[in-house]
Amino acid sequence: MKAYVIDRFGQDPGQALRVTEKNIPPPGPEEVRVRMRYASLNFRDLRIFRGQYRPALPLQVVPLSDGCGIVEATGEHVRHFHPGDRVATTFFQEVSSGGGPDSSSRVTLGCERDGVLSEWVTVPQSGLVPVPAHLSDSEASTLTCAGLTAWNALMEGDPVRPGETVLIQGTGGVSIFALQFARLSGCRTIVLSRHEEKLERARKLGASETINTRACPEWEKEVLKRTGGQGVDRVIEVTGGESLPRSLEATRTGGQIQVIGVLSGVESRVSLLPVLMKEIRLRGLLVGDRPMFLRMNRAVEANRLIPVVDRIFSFEDALDAYRVLDRGAAFGKLVIRISDS
């Protein structure tokens, strides 16, 4: 079978990734072999092939965690899936005994374990979920990381409530899912972007308000103005770096910031004063677990939600998909077609 592997670390995907031939993996007793149909990209995938995510990552790993495919064969002890089932992969494939939040105990696709940019994958049955019936395979391939991260940020732990205001940074995969889930919850949404054409698309998708951060670089002041000086109830923080102090300023007393991404950097100089004086909660999160994925899928199906796929690339043009993602040119998700049947 054909698969992409990370051959070496490099700044450009053409330096780091190559197509190779691998044996089709047979399923073990508790495993499922899946014929992959589509895979989708996340910003994490850029950091992985550059050696910035896990510097000790073994080379020759197959990249990407998010994908949808068709069950082709199952091990003798598999009870939840059957040949012909449409499934999506889960981000976390294994957790060591005892579980817990320690990320060193987690095994993820496309990093510690071979990912889905491959014609076939074999994973434990616990590493798959059924996909909502109304979604196409390309749409279903976007749920694993971006969809579940947005769901976790808004609907798990302390869920948003109707009428609350959610500030959403950017228009990438997580951000657009957050916009969709916030709308389903009856929230007011404010979307930030440097690109007016993307803000226009966000408004068409239902964003209550938008702010062009190129025209308004001190966007936190505009957020306060639009919320009567109170600030927002929740921030979807995907930027990190210099953005975090502005997010603290834009958050109301008792509000919360969901720290999801570090697009502008992993380090930030912030004053703890607004955290203390405004009792702001900062919550870091990393995707979500399988039960959470199943809850999200039930909501997606009940509301007939359709993920936003910006464009689809062929398997042969997968490196172009990486480059488009790196330029920040996508609105929603970038998807790679692996097979047609």
N, C-alpha and C positions, 0 to 999 in steps of 0.2 A: 504494500500500500504506500501511497505518497503521504508525506508529512513534512511540515516545516520544523526545523530544529534551530535552537540558538547555538551556532557553531563557535562563536566567540563574542565578547562584548565589544560594542562599537556605538558611535553616535548616530549613525544612519542604519536603518534596518537592512539595507543592502550589504553593509559590512558584517552584520551580526547573524542574519538568518539565511538559511539555504534549504532547498527542498531535497529530501532524501527518500530512499526506499526502506521501509521497515516491514517486518513480519506482521501479519494480522494477528492481534493477540487473542488467544482463546480464553473464554470466561472460566474462572474458577468456580467452586461450588456456590459461593455467595455473590458472584459477579454477573454483570450484564455486558454484552457486547452491543455497541450502538454504531449504526452507520450514520455518520455525521452528515447533516444537511447544510446547516449554516452555523457560523460563529460570529461573535461581535467583539469589538475592541473596547478597552478601557484605558485611561491614562496610566494606570498601574503597568500595563503591558509595555509602555515606552520605557519606564524606569527599569523594568526587568531586563530587557535586552541591552540596556546601557550599563548594567552592573550596579545600579543605584538602589535597587530594592532589596536584594539579598546578595551582597558581594560574594558570599561563599556558595552561591548557587552552582550546582554542577552543570557543566556545559552538555550540549546535546539534548536538553530537555525540549519537549514540544510546547510551544507557547499557547496562551489564551485559556481563560477559564470558562467563558460563557458560550454555550452552544445548544443547539437543538438537533435532534436526530431521531432515527427510527430503531427500535429494539430489533436486533437481528437474531441473537441467541442468548440463552440464559443458562446459568449453572443449576445444578440439580436441587439446590436448596433455596432458589429464588422463588418467592411467592407473590411479590407485588407487581411484577411486570411480565409481559408476554410478547413474543415476536409480533411486530406490527404496531406496538404502542408508540405514540409520539412522546418524547421525553426531553427534559432540559437537565443539564448538569447543575450540580450544586457547587458553590465556591469552595466550601470546606468539605473535604472528602473523608478525613479521619480526625478524631480527637483522641489523644492518649488517655489512658485510664485516669479517672479523676476529673477530666475536663478542665473547667475553669477558664479564666480569661487570658492565661499565659499564651501568647501567640506562638511560642516555641513548641507548644504541644499540638499545633494545628498543621494539617497537611492540605495545601491548596493546589488546585489544578493550574497548570501553566507556570508553576514555580517549583515547589518541592516534588510535585508529581506531574508526569506528562499531561499536557493540556489537550485542547480540542481542535487545533489547527491541523487536522489529520483526517484521513478518509474514514478511519474507524477508531473508536476508543473502547477500552474495557475498564469498567469502574465497579465498585461495590454497589449493590442495589440501594444502599443508604445514600449513595451519591447522586441519585436521580430523583426527579419529581415528574408527575404527569403535567402536561401543558394545557392551558385553557383551550377548549375546543374551538372557540371562534377565532383564534389567532393563527396566522400563517406561520410556517416554520421560521421564516426570517424574523418576524415580529417576536416569536417566542424565544429566539436566541438572545434577545436583549435583556431578559428578566434576571438572570443569575446574579449579576453584581450591581449594575446601575439601578435596576428596578427595586431589588431587595434593599439596597442601601437607602434609597429614598423612602421606601416604606418604613424601614426601621427608624429613620430620623423623624418621621411624622406620626406613625401609628402605633409604635411599640413603646413600652416604658410608660411615659406620660403622653398619651396621644393628644394631638391638636383638637381643639373644639371649634364648632361652628362660630363664625364671627371673628376668630382670631386673625391676626395679620402675620403672614409669613414672608420674610425677605429671602429671595432666592438669588444666589450669585451665578451668573452665567447661563448658558443655554446648551450645555453639553448633556450627556446621557443622564446622569444623576439629577441634574437641575430640571430637565424637562419632565422626568418622571415625578419629581417633587411638585412641580407645577400641576401636573395632572392629579396626583393624590390630594394635594391641598384643595383643589377645586372640588373634588368628590366629597371632601369633608366640610364644605361650606365656608372655606377660609378666604379672606382677602389676600391677594398675592401682589408683591412688588418684585419685579425681575430686573436685575442689573446686567448690562452688557455694554461693550464699547462699540457695538455694531448696530446701527439703526435698522438695517434690514432684518437682523435677528430679533430685535425688539418688536418689529412689526409682526413677525411670525409668532412671537410669544403672545402678542395681543390677540391674534386670530385664534390662538389655541386657548384663550380664556384668561390671560393675565389681567388682573384688575388694573395694575399700573406698571409703568416701566420707567427706568432712569438710564440715560445714556451716560456712562461713566467717563467717556472721552470728553464730552461737553461739560460734565459735572464731576470732576475728579474728587471733590470732597462730598461724596455721595451720602455720607452719614448725616450731614446737615440737611440735605434734601429729604431724607427719610424722616428725620425728626419733624421737619416742617409739615410733611404730609400726614403725620400721625399726631398732629397737635402738640408736639413737644414730648409725647409720651414714649415713643419708640415702638418697635415691633415686638410681638410675643415670641417669635422664634426666627432664628437665622439658619439657613442652610449654607454653612461655611465650607466652600470647596476650594477656596483660593489659598488660605493660609498666609504665612509671611506677613507682609505689611498690611494685609487686609484685616487681620484680627483686631487690632486696636480700633479700627473704624466700626467693625461689627459690634464691639462692646459699647461704643458710643451710641449706636443705632438701636440698641436693645432696651426694652422697658425694664423698670424695676420688677424683679421676680421673673424675668424672661429667661430664655435659654438659647444657647448657641450649639448647634449640632456640628461638631468638627469632623469633617469627612475627607477633605482633600488638602493638598499642599502644592497647588499648581504654581504658586509664585515663590515657594520656598518652604523648607521645613523649620526654619528658625524665625522667631518673631519677638520683638521687644515690646512688651505690653506692661502697662501699669496695672497692678492688682487693685487699685483703688476703686474703679468702677465695678469690679467683680464683688468687692466687699460691700461698698456703699449701696449698690443696686441689687445685691443678692442674686447675681446672674449665675446660672448654672451652665458650665461648659461640659458637654458630653462628647467624648470621643467614641466613634463607632467604626467597626470594620465589617461591613456587609451584614450578615445575619445567618441564622442556622436553618436547618431543614424545616422544622415545624413552622417557623416564621414564613418561610418560602411558601408553604402550603396555605397558610392563612392569606398571604398576599394574593396567591393565585385564585382563591375563592372570591376575593374582592374584585380582582381583575375580571373574572368571568361574570360575576353578578352584575357588574356595571358596564360590561362590554367595552372596557377600556382598550384602546389600541395604542401600543407603543409607537413612538415617532422614529422611523427609520429614514435617515437623511439620504443615504445612497447605499447601493449594493455593489461589491466588487467581486470579480471572479477569483477562484483559488489561485490562478496564475498571477493575478494582479494584487495579491495580498499586501505586498510591500508598499504599493501606492496607498492603500487604506491606512497603513501606519503613518505615512507622510502627511496625509490629509489631517489625521488626528493631531499630529505634532504641530501643524500650522494653526490649530484651533479653528479650522474652517467648517466644522460640522455643526449642525443644529440637531440635537438628539443623537442618535446612534449610527455608527458605521458598521456595516455587516459584510461578511465574506461568504459567498456561496461556495460550498465545498462539493456538493453533488446535487444532481437533479432527480435522483431516484433512490 
